[in-house]
């Protein structure tokens, strides 16, 4: 493959799978604060899934905003469920569009 740019760069990101779990969140927040190797760690997050018992939208939003204050925030979807990331059929883009709208409506959408 040919390089797409003459500039060299690196990107560090983390799929934040369970931001409502206090232990997981503290470990991730610590990672972002430490900036390993001097890199900001972008948070890739999916909105909470009420069907999976993730009901605390306010806590999720507070943590997403906290993460976005330290590094870029991105949308990471799980097409099927919080425990199954890959599509299993149907309209695979429906969940992405729904989650994207949810993020935009709450002011935490990643930049386009």
Secondary structure as UniProt FT lines:
FT   STRAND          12..15
FT   TURN            17..20
FT   HELIX           22..34
FT   HELIX           36..38
FT   STRAND          41..45
FT   HELIX           50..52
FT   HELIX           57..70
FT   STRAND          73..75
FT   TURN            82..83
FT   HELIX           92..105
FT   TURN            106..107
//
